[in-house]
Amino acid sequence: SASGSGRRRIGIAEVEQNGWLVIFGKVYDVKDYMAKHPGGQDILLGVLGRDATVEFETMRHSEIALKQLEQLLLGSYDVATATSNQEMTQHEGLRNLGLTGGRDSSQASSLWDVRCRGFL
């Protein structure tokens, strides 16, 4: 049943670890469905372990597809864990580009520094 009453909240670390998908704030296990996917399993392989809402929405899925998706529902996506310190440390090597157009933020003018101004 996709009623949601017995569904749990799932964090991004668990989504990544298990290769699940997040679509519209819900977590789905599509592994057993991949071979049946009308667009081919390569499409799903490319989005496993992350939020695939944009890709899903872009393809304009049918009512049948939406009903099939509900059968794969595991729970709801716990957005709070997406910004927890544990997940942030996994991405320490990534550079925050902010509003600098890709330039080193230490060279950015304080005029464009949202932390200094508090607004744009």
Backbone atoms as SQL, in Angstrom:
CREATE TABLE atoms (id INTEGER PRIMARY KEY, chain TEXT, resi INTEGER, resn TEXT, atom TEXT, x REAL, y REAL, z REAL);
INSERT INTO atoms VALUES
  (1, 'A', 1, 'SER', 'N', 0.837, -1.193, 0.000),
  (2, 'A', 1, 'SER', 'CA', 0.000, 0.000, 0.000),
  (3, 'A', 1, 'SER', 'C', 0.874, 1.246, 0.000),
  (4, 'A', 2, 'ALA', 'N', 0.479, 2.250, -0.728),
  (5, 'A', 2, 'ALA', 'CA', 1.227, 3.501, -0.795),
  (6, 'A', 2, 'ALA', 'C', 0.559, 4.577, 0.042),
  (7, 'A', 3, 'SER', 'N', -0.146, 4.149, 1.092),
  (8, 'A', 3, 'SER', 'CA', -0.893, 5.091, 1.914),
  (9, 'A', 3, 'SER', 'C', -0.001, 6.064, 2.661),
  (10, 'A', 4, 'GLY', 'N', 1.242, 5.658, 2.940),
  (11, 'A', 4, 'GLY', 'CA', 2.152, 6.552, 3.616),
  (12, 'A', 4, 'GLY', 'C', 2.091, 6.438, 5.123),
  (13, 'A', 5, 'SER', 'N', 1.097, 5.726, 5.684),
  (14, 'A', 5, 'SER', 'CA', 0.965, 5.655, 7.129),
  (15, 'A', 5, 'SER', 'C', 2.133, 4.923, 7.775),
  (16, 'A', 6, 'GLY', 'N', 2.674, 3.901, 7.113),
  (17, 'A', 6, 'GLY', 'CA', 3.782, 3.151, 7.673),
  (18, 'A', 6, 'GLY', 'C', 5.119, 3.569, 7.103),
  (19, 'A', 7, 'ARG', 'N', 5.141, 4.623, 6.343),
  (20, 'A', 7, 'ARG', 'CA', 6.371, 5.062, 5.686),
  (21, 'A', 7, 'ARG', 'C', 7.241, 5.836, 6.663),
  (22, 'A', 8, 'ARG', 'N', 8.540, 5.758, 6.437),
  (23, 'A', 8, 'ARG', 'CA', 9.469, 6.448, 7.314),
  (24, 'A', 8, 'ARG', 'C', 10.165, 7.581, 6.588),
  (25, 'A', 9, 'ARG', 'N', 10.862, 8.420, 7.352),
  (26, 'A', 9, 'ARG', 'CA', 11.635, 9.522, 6.778),
  (27, 'A', 9, 'ARG', 'C', 13.037, 9.003, 6.500),
  (28, 'A', 10, 'ILE', 'N', 13.551, 9.304, 5.318),
  (29, 'A', 10, 'ILE', 'CA', 14.826, 8.766, 4.865),
  (30, 'A', 10, 'ILE', 'C', 15.760, 9.914, 4.503),
  (31, 'A', 11, 'GLY', 'N', 16.967, 9.869, 5.017),
  (32, 'A', 11, 'GLY', 'CA', 17.951, 10.913, 4.765),
  (33, 'A', 11, 'GLY', 'C', 18.749, 10.665, 3.500),
  (34, 'A', 12, 'ILE', 'N', 19.466, 11.694, 3.054),
  (35, 'A', 12, 'ILE', 'CA', 20.215, 11.632, 1.805),
  (36, 'A', 12, 'ILE', 'C', 21.337, 10.595, 1.866),
  (37, 'A', 13, 'ALA', 'N', 21.955, 10.409, 3.017),
  (38, 'A', 13, 'ALA', 'CA', 23.041, 9.427, 3.119),
  (39, 'A', 13, 'ALA', 'C', 22.529, 8.026, 2.810),
  (40, 'A', 14, 'GLU', 'N', 21.343, 7.702, 3.299),
  (41, 'A', 14, 'GLU', 'CA', 20.753, 6.385, 3.050),
  (42, 'A', 14, 'GLU', 'C', 20.332, 6.251, 1.586),
  (43, 'A', 15, 'VAL', 'N', 19.827, 7.332, 1.000),
  (44, 'A', 15, 'VAL', 'CA', 19.456, 7.331, -0.420),
  (45, 'A', 15, 'VAL', 'C', 20.690, 7.038, -1.270),
  (46, 'A', 16, 'GLU', 'N', 21.795, 7.734, -0.974),
  (47, 'A', 16, 'GLU', 'CA', 23.035, 7.545, -1.730),
  (48, 'A', 16, 'GLU', 'C', 23.576, 6.128, -1.555),
  (49, 'A', 17, 'GLN', 'N', 23.599, 5.660, -0.319),
  (50, 'A', 17, 'GLN', 'CA', 24.169, 4.347, -0.007),
  (51, 'A', 17, 'GLN', 'C', 23.409, 3.214, -0.684),
  (52, 'A', 18, 'ASN', 'N', 22.096, 3.318, -0.763),
  (53, 'A', 18, 'ASN', 'CA', 21.266, 2.240, -1.311),
  (54, 'A', 18, 'ASN', 'C', 20.924, 2.410, -2.780),
  (55, 'A', 19, 'GLY', 'N', 21.295, 3.540, -3.370),
  (56, 'A', 19, 'GLY', 'CA', 20.982, 3.760, -4.776),
  (57, 'A', 19, 'GLY', 'C', 19.503, 3.967, -5.027),
  (58, 'A', 20, 'TRP', 'N', 18.837, 4.622, -4.093),
  (59, 'A', 20, 'TRP', 'CA', 17.422, 4.921, -4.263),
  (60, 'A', 20, 'TRP', 'C', 17.271, 6.238, -4.995),
  (61, 'A', 21, 'LEU', 'N', 16.028, 6.630, -5.281),
  (62, 'A', 21, 'LEU', 'CA', 15.735, 7.897, -5.942),
  (63, 'A', 21, 'LEU', 'C', 14.838, 8.758, -5.070),
  (64, 'A', 22, 'VAL', 'N', 15.027, 10.054, -5.163),
  (65, 'A', 22, 'VAL', 'CA', 14.109, 11.006, -4.536),
  (66, 'A', 22, 'VAL', 'C', 13.390, 11.714, -5.668),
  (67, 'A', 23, 'ILE', 'N', 12.056, 11.657, -5.631),
  (68, 'A', 23, 'ILE', 'CA', 11.230, 12.342, -6.628),
  (69, 'A', 23, 'ILE', 'C', 10.099, 13.034, -5.881),
  (70, 'A', 24, 'PHE', 'N', 10.007, 14.341, -6.042),
  (71, 'A', 24, 'PHE', 'CA', 8.985, 15.149, -5.367),
  (72, 'A', 24, 'PHE', 'C', 8.932, 14.883, -3.870),
  (73, 'A', 25, 'GLY', 'N', 10.099, 14.782, -3.236),
  (74, 'A', 25, 'GLY', 'CA', 10.162, 14.628, -1.789),
  (75, 'A', 25, 'GLY', 'C', 9.850, 13.241, -1.261),
  (76, 'A', 26, 'LYS', 'N', 9.739, 12.262, -2.148),
  (77, 'A', 26, 'LYS', 'CA', 9.486, 10.885, -1.733),
  (78, 'A', 26, 'LYS', 'C', 10.642, 10.013, -2.217),
  (79, 'A', 27, 'VAL', 'N', 10.939, 8.969, -1.443),
  (80, 'A', 27, 'VAL', 'CA', 12.058, 8.081, -1.756),
  (81, 'A', 27, 'VAL', 'C', 11.522, 6.775, -2.343),
  (82, 'A', 28, 'TYR', 'N', 12.142, 6.360, -3.456),
  (83, 'A', 28, 'TYR', 'CA', 11.714, 5.162, -4.173),
  (84, 'A', 28, 'TYR', 'C', 12.885, 4.211, -4.396),
  (85, 'A', 29, 'ASP', 'N', 12.603, 2.910, -4.310),
  (86, 'A', 29, 'ASP', 'CA', 13.583, 1.880, -4.653),
  (87, 'A', 29, 'ASP', 'C', 13.203, 1.347, -6.027),
  (88, 'A', 30, 'VAL', 'N', 13.983, 1.709, -7.036),
  (89, 'A', 30, 'VAL', 'CA', 13.655, 1.347, -8.422),
  (90, 'A', 30, 'VAL', 'C', 14.520, 0.206, -8.971),
  (91, 'A', 31, 'LYS', 'N', 15.356, -0.385, -8.122),
  (92, 'A', 31, 'LYS', 'CA', 16.293, -1.405, -8.607),
  (93, 'A', 31, 'LYS', 'C', 15.598, -2.555, -9.338),
  (94, 'A', 32, 'ASP', 'N', 14.524, -3.081, -8.773),
  (95, 'A', 32, 'ASP', 'CA', 13.824, -4.205, -9.412),
  (96, 'A', 32, 'ASP', 'C', 13.010, -3.779, -10.618),
  (97, 'A', 33, 'TYR', 'N', 12.787, -2.486, -10.771),
  (98, 'A', 33, 'TYR', 'CA', 11.988, -1.963, -11.885),
  (99, 'A', 33, 'TYR', 'C', 12.852, -1.568, -13.089),
  (100, 'A', 34, 'MET', 'N', 14.134, -1.417, -12.876),
  (101, 'A', 34, 'MET', 'CA', 15.000, -0.846, -13.911),
  (102, 'A', 34, 'MET', 'C', 14.913, -1.568, -15.251),
  (103, 'A', 35, 'ALA', 'N', 14.885, -2.878, -15.237),
  (104, 'A', 35, 'ALA', 'CA', 14.827, -3.638, -16.491),
  (105, 'A', 35, 'ALA', 'C', 13.496, -3.440, -17.220),
  (106, 'A', 36, 'LYS', 'N', 12.462, -3.042, -16.485),
  (107, 'A', 36, 'LYS', 'CA', 11.129, -2.835, -17.076),
  (108, 'A', 36, 'LYS', 'C', 10.908, -1.399, -17.556),
  (109, 'A', 37, 'HIS', 'N', 11.799, -0.490, -17.189),
  (110, 'A', 37, 'HIS', 'CA', 11.604, 0.923, -17.506),
  (111, 'A', 37, 'HIS', 'C', 11.531, 1.123, -19.018),
  (112, 'A', 38, 'PRO', 'N', 10.444, 1.735, -19.524),
  (113, 'A', 38, 'PRO', 'CA', 10.257, 1.901, -20.974),
  (114, 'A', 38, 'PRO', 'C', 11.379, 2.700, -21.648),
  (115, 'A', 39, 'GLY', 'N', 12.008, 3.594, -20.921),
  (116, 'A', 39, 'GLY', 'CA', 13.088, 4.393, -21.499),
  (117, 'A', 39, 'GLY', 'C', 14.448, 3.728, -21.390),
  (118, 'A', 40, 'GLY', 'N', 14.470, 2.525, -20.813),
  (119, 'A', 40, 'GLY', 'CA', 15.731, 1.807, -20.633),
  (120, 'A', 40, 'GLY', 'C', 16.320, 2.046, -19.263),
  (121, 'A', 41, 'GLN', 'N', 17.091, 1.094, -18.813),
  (122, 'A', 41, 'GLN', 'CA', 17.640, 1.204, -17.456),
  (123, 'A', 41, 'GLN', 'C', 18.767, 2.224, -17.347),
  (124, 'A', 42, 'ASP', 'N', 19.395, 2.573, -18.464),
  (125, 'A', 42, 'ASP', 'CA', 20.481, 3.556, -18.418),
  (126, 'A', 42, 'ASP', 'C', 20.008, 4.901, -17.873),
  (127, 'A', 43, 'ILE', 'N', 18.778, 5.261, -18.188),
  (128, 'A', 43, 'ILE', 'CA', 18.222, 6.525, -17.692),
  (129, 'A', 43, 'ILE', 'C', 18.169, 6.506, -16.172),
  (130, 'A', 44, 'LEU', 'N', 17.713, 5.389, -15.617),
  (131, 'A', 44, 'LEU', 'CA', 17.624, 5.284, -14.165),
  (132, 'A', 44, 'LEU', 'C', 19.005, 5.177, -13.532),
  (133, 'A', 45, 'LEU', 'N', 19.918, 4.464, -14.168),
  (134, 'A', 45, 'LEU', 'CA', 21.275, 4.341, -13.634),
  (135, 'A', 45, 'LEU', 'C', 21.930, 5.708, -13.468),
  (136, 'A', 46, 'GLY', 'N', 21.592, 6.626, -14.348),
  (137, 'A', 46, 'GLY', 'CA', 22.178, 7.956, -14.297),
  (138, 'A', 46, 'GLY', 'C', 21.691, 8.835, -13.167),
  (139, 'A', 47, 'VAL', 'N', 20.616, 8.442, -12.507),
  (140, 'A', 47, 'VAL', 'CA', 20.059, 9.280, -11.443),
  (141, 'A', 47, 'VAL', 'C', 19.948, 8.572, -10.094),
  (142, 'A', 48, 'LEU', 'N', 20.450, 7.357, -9.993),
  (143, 'A', 48, 'LEU', 'CA', 20.367, 6.623, -8.729),
  (144, 'A', 48, 'LEU', 'C', 21.148, 7.334, -7.638),
  (145, 'A', 49, 'GLY', 'N', 20.615, 7.297, -6.434),
  (146, 'A', 49, 'GLY', 'CA', 21.304, 7.843, -5.280),
  (147, 'A', 49, 'GLY', 'C', 21.168, 9.333, -5.092),
  (148, 'A', 50, 'ARG', 'N', 20.182, 9.935, -5.748),
  (149, 'A', 50, 'ARG', 'CA', 20.034, 11.394, -5.618),
  (150, 'A', 50, 'ARG', 'C', 18.604, 11.817, -5.935),
  (151, 'A', 51, 'ASP', 'N', 18.379, 13.118, -5.857),
  (152, 'A', 51, 'ASP', 'CA', 17.073, 13.685, -6.193),
  (153, 'A', 51, 'ASP', 'C', 16.959, 13.756, -7.709),
  (154, 'A', 52, 'ALA', 'N', 15.989, 13.049, -8.258),
  (155, 'A', 52, 'ALA', 'CA', 15.794, 12.986, -9.703),
  (156, 'A', 52, 'ALA', 'C', 14.498, 13.664, -10.123),
  (157, 'A', 53, 'THR', 'N', 14.013, 14.590, -9.302),
  (158, 'A', 53, 'THR', 'CA', 12.741, 15.252, -9.579),
  (159, 'A', 53, 'THR', 'C', 12.757, 15.986, -10.920),
  (160, 'A', 54, 'VAL', 'N', 13.821, 16.715, -11.195),
  (161, 'A', 54, 'VAL', 'CA', 13.890, 17.495, -12.441),
  (162, 'A', 54, 'VAL', 'C', 13.833, 16.565, -13.656),
  (163, 'A', 55, 'GLU', 'N', 14.613, 15.503, -13.616),
  (164, 'A', 55, 'GLU', 'CA', 14.606, 14.554, -14.739),
  (165, 'A', 55, 'GLU', 'C', 13.251, 13.886, -14.893),
  (166, 'A', 56, 'PHE', 'N', 12.637, 13.518, -13.777),
  (167, 'A', 56, 'PHE', 'CA', 11.327, 12.870, -13.823),
  (168, 'A', 56, 'PHE', 'C', 10.278, 13.805, -14.404),
  (169, 'A', 57, 'GLU', 'N', 10.283, 15.027, -13.931),
  (170, 'A', 57, 'GLU', 'CA', 9.289, 16.005, -14.377),
  (171, 'A', 57, 'GLU', 'C', 9.469, 16.353, -15.859),
  (172, 'A', 58, 'THR', 'N', 10.691, 16.390, -16.310),
  (173, 'A', 58, 'THR', 'CA', 10.992, 16.728, -17.698),
  (174, 'A', 58, 'THR', 'C', 10.378, 15.731, -18.678),
  (175, 'A', 59, 'MET', 'N', 10.268, 14.479, -18.266),
  (176, 'A', 59, 'MET', 'CA', 9.805, 13.424, -19.171),
  (177, 'A', 59, 'MET', 'C', 8.282, 13.280, -19.261),
  (178, 'A', 60, 'ARG', 'N', 7.541, 14.020, -18.511),
  (179, 'A', 60, 'ARG', 'CA', 6.065, 13.961, -18.570),
  (180, 'A', 60, 'ARG', 'C', 5.545, 12.526, -18.536),
  (181, 'A', 61, 'HIS', 'N', 5.622, 11.902, -17.393),
  (182, 'A', 61, 'HIS', 'CA', 5.208, 10.511, -17.226),
  (183, 'A', 61, 'HIS', 'C', 3.684, 10.371, -17.236),
  (184, 'A', 62, 'SER', 'N', 3.213, 9.230, -17.685),
  (185, 'A', 62, 'SER', 'CA', 1.780, 8.947, -17.786),
  (186, 'A', 62, 'SER', 'C', 1.196, 8.622, -16.410),
  (187, 'A', 63, 'GLU', 'N', -0.121, 8.553, -16.353),
  (188, 'A', 63, 'GLU', 'CA', -0.810, 8.156, -15.115),
  (189, 'A', 63, 'GLU', 'C', -0.397, 6.745, -14.713),
  (190, 'A', 64, 'ILE', 'N', -0.226, 5.873, -15.686),
  (191, 'A', 64, 'ILE', 'CA', 0.202, 4.496, -15.410),
  (192, 'A', 64, 'ILE', 'C', 1.579, 4.500, -14.759),
  (193, 'A', 65, 'ALA', 'N', 2.475, 5.325, -15.291),
  (194, 'A', 65, 'ALA', 'CA', 3.823, 5.417, -14.731),
  (195, 'A', 65, 'ALA', 'C', 3.779, 5.927, -13.293),
  (196, 'A', 66, 'LEU', 'N', 2.922, 6.895, -13.031),
  (197, 'A', 66, 'LEU', 'CA', 2.807, 7.433, -11.675),
  (198, 'A', 66, 'LEU', 'C', 2.284, 6.379, -10.706),
  (199, 'A', 67, 'LYS', 'N', 1.352, 5.553, -11.165),
  (200, 'A', 67, 'LYS', 'CA', 0.829, 4.470, -10.318),
  (201, 'A', 67, 'LYS', 'C', 1.895, 3.411, -10.076),
  (202, 'A', 68, 'GLN', 'N', 2.697, 3.119, -11.102),
  (203, 'A', 68, 'GLN', 'CA', 3.791, 2.160, -10.938),
  (204, 'A', 68, 'GLN', 'C', 4.804, 2.694, -9.932),
  (205, 'A', 69, 'LEU', 'N', 5.085, 3.973, -9.998),
  (206, 'A', 69, 'LEU', 'CA', 6.040, 4.595, -9.100),
  (207, 'A', 69, 'LEU', 'C', 5.584, 4.466, -7.651),
  (208, 'A', 70, 'GLU', 'N', 4.301, 4.654, -7.404),
  (209, 'A', 70, 'GLU', 'CA', 3.769, 4.553, -6.045),
  (210, 'A', 70, 'GLU', 'C', 4.024, 3.178, -5.436),
  (211, 'A', 71, 'GLN', 'N', 4.080, 2.134, -6.273),
  (212, 'A', 71, 'GLN', 'CA', 4.348, 0.782, -5.781),
  (213, 'A', 71, 'GLN', 'C', 5.788, 0.632, -5.278),
  (214, 'A', 72, 'LEU', 'N', 6.659, 1.552, -5.663),
  (215, 'A', 72, 'LEU', 'CA', 8.074, 1.489, -5.305),
  (216, 'A', 72, 'LEU', 'C', 8.436, 2.421, -4.138),
  (217, 'A', 73, 'LEU', 'N', 7.424, 3.068, -3.582),
  (218, 'A', 73, 'LEU', 'CA', 7.623, 4.047, -2.512),
  (219, 'A', 73, 'LEU', 'C', 8.157, 3.407, -1.238),
  (220, 'A', 74, 'LEU', 'N', 9.219, 4.000, -0.695),
  (221, 'A', 74, 'LEU', 'CA', 9.795, 3.541, 0.574),
  (222, 'A', 74, 'LEU', 'C', 9.428, 4.467, 1.729),
  (223, 'A', 75, 'GLY', 'N', 9.416, 5.771, 1.459),
  (224, 'A', 75, 'GLY', 'CA', 9.145, 6.736, 2.514),
  (225, 'A', 75, 'GLY', 'C', 9.318, 8.148, 2.001),
  (226, 'A', 76, 'SER', 'N', 9.322, 9.090, 2.921),
  (227, 'A', 76, 'SER', 'CA', 9.485, 10.482, 2.519),
  (228, 'A', 76, 'SER', 'C', 10.925, 10.920, 2.753),
  (229, 'A', 77, 'TYR', 'N', 11.363, 11.860, 1.948),
  (230, 'A', 77, 'TYR', 'CA', 12.721, 12.368, 2.010),
  (231, 'A', 77, 'TYR', 'C', 12.853, 13.311, 3.190),
  (232, 'A', 78, 'ASP', 'N', 13.834, 13.070, 4.040),
  (233, 'A', 78, 'ASP', 'CA', 14.062, 13.898, 5.211),
  (234, 'A', 78, 'ASP', 'C', 15.008, 15.030, 4.838),
  (235, 'A', 79, 'VAL', 'N', 14.446, 16.167, 4.457),
  (236, 'A', 79, 'VAL', 'CA', 15.220, 17.310, 3.992),
  (237, 'A', 79, 'VAL', 'C', 16.181, 17.802, 5.070),
  (238, 'A', 80, 'ALA', 'N', 15.817, 17.688, 6.328),
  (239, 'A', 80, 'ALA', 'CA', 16.662, 18.173, 7.424),
  (240, 'A', 80, 'ALA', 'C', 18.039, 17.526, 7.403),
  (241, 'A', 81, 'THR', 'N', 18.128, 16.281, 6.997),
  (242, 'A', 81, 'THR', 'CA', 19.429, 15.613, 6.998),
  (243, 'A', 81, 'THR', 'C', 20.291, 16.043, 5.825),
  (244, 'A', 82, 'ALA', 'N', 19.702, 16.646, 4.825),
  (245, 'A', 82, 'ALA', 'CA', 20.469, 17.050, 3.652),
  (246, 'A', 82, 'ALA', 'C', 21.482, 18.132, 3.985),
  (247, 'A', 83, 'THR', 'N', 21.233, 18.881, 5.029),
  (248, 'A', 83, 'THR', 'CA', 22.157, 19.949, 5.395),
  (249, 'A', 83, 'THR', 'C', 22.818, 19.688, 6.741),
  (250, 'A', 84, 'SER', 'N', 22.727, 18.455, 7.228),
  (251, 'A', 84, 'SER', 'CA', 23.363, 18.155, 8.512),
  (252, 'A', 84, 'SER', 'C', 24.879, 18.180, 8.364),
  (253, 'A', 85, 'ASN', 'N', 25.569, 18.332, 9.459),
  (254, 'A', 85, 'ASN', 'CA', 27.030, 18.381, 9.437),
  (255, 'A', 85, 'ASN', 'C', 27.633, 17.119, 8.862),
  (256, 'A', 86, 'GLN', 'N', 27.019, 15.972, 9.129),
  (257, 'A', 86, 'GLN', 'CA', 27.555, 14.709, 8.634),
  (258, 'A', 86, 'GLN', 'C', 27.612, 14.697, 7.113),
  (259, 'A', 87, 'GLU', 'N', 26.535, 15.111, 6.454),
  (260, 'A', 87, 'GLU', 'CA', 26.535, 15.121, 4.994),
  (261, 'A', 87, 'GLU', 'C', 27.414, 16.238, 4.440),
  (262, 'A', 88, 'MET', 'N', 27.503, 17.353, 5.153),
  (263, 'A', 88, 'MET', 'CA', 28.321, 18.451, 4.682),
  (264, 'A', 88, 'MET', 'C', 29.796, 18.064, 4.656),
  (265, 'A', 89, 'THR', 'N', 30.238, 17.244, 5.612),
  (266, 'A', 89, 'THR', 'CA', 31.641, 16.847, 5.634),
  (267, 'A', 89, 'THR', 'C', 31.984, 15.952, 4.460),
  (268, 'A', 90, 'GLN', 'N', 31.012, 15.262, 3.897),
  (269, 'A', 90, 'GLN', 'CA', 31.260, 14.431, 2.725),
  (270, 'A', 90, 'GLN', 'C', 31.615, 15.284, 1.519),
  (271, 'A', 91, 'HIS', 'N', 31.244, 16.545, 1.533),
  (272, 'A', 91, 'HIS', 'CA', 31.433, 17.415, 0.382),
  (273, 'A', 91, 'HIS', 'C', 32.396, 18.568, 0.689),
  (274, 'A', 92, 'GLU', 'N', 33.287, 18.372, 1.671),
  (275, 'A', 92, 'GLU', 'CA', 34.198, 19.439, 2.071),
  (276, 'A', 92, 'GLU', 'C', 35.087, 19.922, 0.936),
  (277, 'A', 93, 'GLY', 'N', 35.456, 19.005, 0.035),
  (278, 'A', 93, 'GLY', 'CA', 36.364, 19.370, -1.044),
  (279, 'A', 93, 'GLY', 'C', 35.715, 20.232, -2.109),
  (280, 'A', 94, 'LEU', 'N', 34.408, 20.313, -2.113),
  (281, 'A', 94, 'LEU', 'CA', 33.717, 21.114, -3.119),
  (282, 'A', 94, 'LEU', 'C', 33.821, 22.589, -2.768),
  (283, 'A', 95, 'ARG', 'N', 33.992, 23.421, -3.766),
  (284, 'A', 95, 'ARG', 'CA', 34.129, 24.857, -3.557),
  (285, 'A', 95, 'ARG', 'C', 32.767, 25.531, -3.676),
  (286, 'A', 96, 'ASN', 'N', 32.457, 26.376, -2.734),
  (287, 'A', 96, 'ASN', 'CA', 31.226, 27.143, -2.788),
  (288, 'A', 96, 'ASN', 'C', 31.459, 28.341, -3.706),
  (289, 'A', 97, 'LEU', 'N', 30.802, 28.324, -4.866),
  (290, 'A', 97, 'LEU', 'CA', 31.031, 29.380, -5.836),
  (291, 'A', 97, 'LEU', 'C', 30.292, 30.665, -5.498),
  (292, 'A', 98, 'GLY', 'N', 29.208, 30.549, -4.771),
  (293, 'A', 98, 'GLY', 'CA', 28.449, 31.732, -4.366),
  (294, 'A', 98, 'GLY', 'C', 28.121, 32.636, -5.535),
  (295, 'A', 99, 'LEU', 'N', 28.362, 33.921, -5.359),
  (296, 'A', 99, 'LEU', 'CA', 28.005, 34.910, -6.373),
  (297, 'A', 99, 'LEU', 'C', 29.231, 35.442, -7.098),
  (298, 'A', 100, 'THR', 'N', 30.284, 34.659, -7.147),
  (299, 'A', 100, 'THR', 'CA', 31.538, 35.158, -7.709),
  (300, 'A', 100, 'THR', 'C', 31.750, 34.735, -9.152),
  (301, 'A', 101, 'GLY', 'N', 30.802, 34.032, -9.747),
  (302, 'A', 101, 'GLY', 'CA', 30.950, 33.592, -11.132),
  (303, 'A', 101, 'GLY', 'C', 32.066, 32.580, -11.297),
  (304, 'A', 102, 'GLY', 'N', 32.384, 31.837, -10.246),
  (305, 'A', 102, 'GLY', 'CA', 33.402, 30.821, -10.314),
  (306, 'A', 102, 'GLY', 'C', 34.773, 31.285, -9.865),
  (307, 'A', 103, 'ARG', 'N', 34.935, 32.601, -9.659),
  (308, 'A', 103, 'ARG', 'CA', 36.219, 33.115, -9.188),
  (309, 'A', 103, 'ARG', 'C', 36.377, 32.825, -7.704),
  (310, 'A', 104, 'ASP', 'N', 37.584, 32.817, -7.234),
  (311, 'A', 104, 'ASP', 'CA', 37.873, 32.624, -5.818),
  (312, 'A', 104, 'ASP', 'C', 37.108, 33.676, -5.015),
  (313, 'A', 105, 'SER', 'N', 36.328, 33.232, -4.044),
  (314, 'A', 105, 'SER', 'CA', 35.474, 34.168, -3.301),
  (315, 'A', 105, 'SER', 'C', 36.283, 35.152, -2.462),
  (316, 'A', 106, 'SER', 'N', 37.562, 34.851, -2.189),
  (317, 'A', 106, 'SER', 'CA', 38.363, 35.798, -1.418),
  (318, 'A', 106, 'SER', 'C', 38.650, 37.061, -2.233),
  (319, 'A', 107, 'GLN', 'N', 38.486, 36.973, -3.558),
  (320, 'A', 107, 'GLN', 'CA', 38.703, 38.123, -4.432),
  (321, 'A', 107, 'GLN', 'C', 37.419, 38.909, -4.695),
  (322, 'A', 108, 'ALA', 'N', 36.309, 38.381, -4.202),
  (323, 'A', 108, 'ALA', 'CA', 35.023, 39.018, -4.471),
  (324, 'A', 108, 'ALA', 'C', 34.884, 40.296, -3.659),
  (325, 'A', 109, 'SER', 'N', 34.300, 41.274, -4.268),
  (326, 'A', 109, 'SER', 'CA', 34.048, 42.543, -3.596),
  (327, 'A', 109, 'SER', 'C', 33.022, 42.345, -2.488),
  (328, 'A', 110, 'SER', 'N', 33.188, 43.061, -1.376),
  (329, 'A', 110, 'SER', 'CA', 32.221, 42.945, -0.284),
  (330, 'A', 110, 'SER', 'C', 30.842, 43.428, -0.721),
  (331, 'A', 111, 'LEU', 'N', 30.789, 44.195, -1.798),
  (332, 'A', 111, 'LEU', 'CA', 29.504, 44.642, -2.328),
  (333, 'A', 111, 'LEU', 'C', 28.638, 43.447, -2.711),
  (334, 'A', 112, 'TRP', 'N', 29.270, 42.385, -3.217),
  (335, 'A', 112, 'TRP', 'CA', 28.545, 41.200, -3.660),
  (336, 'A', 112, 'TRP', 'C', 28.532, 40.087, -2.623),
  (337, 'A', 113, 'ASP', 'N', 29.085, 40.318, -1.470),
  (338, 'A', 113, 'ASP', 'CA', 29.155, 39.285, -0.443),
  (339, 'A', 113, 'ASP', 'C', 27.874, 39.320, 0.391),
  (340, 'A', 114, 'VAL', 'N', 27.034, 38.332, 0.185),
  (341, 'A', 114, 'VAL', 'CA', 25.738, 38.272, 0.880),
  (342, 'A', 114, 'VAL', 'C', 25.948, 38.169, 2.381),
  (343, 'A', 115, 'ARG', 'N', 27.046, 37.534, 2.818),
  (344, 'A', 115, 'ARG', 'CA', 27.295, 37.423, 4.260),
  (345, 'A', 115, 'ARG', 'C', 27.536, 38.794, 4.879),
  (346, 'A', 116, 'CYS', 'N', 28.150, 39.695, 4.118),
  (347, 'A', 116, 'CYS', 'CA', 28.398, 41.057, 4.642),
  (348, 'A', 116, 'CYS', 'C', 27.146, 41.912, 4.568),
  (349, 'A', 117, 'ARG', 'N', 26.467, 41.850, 3.435),
  (350, 'A', 117, 'ARG', 'CA', 25.325, 42.729, 3.184),
  (351, 'A', 117, 'ARG', 'C', 24.011, 42.173, 3.728),
  (352, 'A', 118, 'GLY', 'N', 23.852, 40.840, 3.700),
  (353, 'A', 118, 'GLY', 'CA', 22.614, 40.231, 4.166),
  (354, 'A', 118, 'GLY', 'C', 21.505, 40.222, 3.123),
  (355, 'A', 119, 'PHE', 'N', 21.779, 40.790, 1.952),
  (356, 'A', 119, 'PHE', 'CA', 20.801, 40.829, 0.865),
  (357, 'A', 119, 'PHE', 'C', 21.564, 41.113, -0.418),
  (358, 'A', 120, 'LEU', 'N', 20.864, 41.048, -1.519),
  (359, 'A', 120, 'LEU', 'CA', 21.457, 41.414, -2.805),
  (360, 'A', 120, 'LEU', 'C', 20.814, 42.659, -3.342);
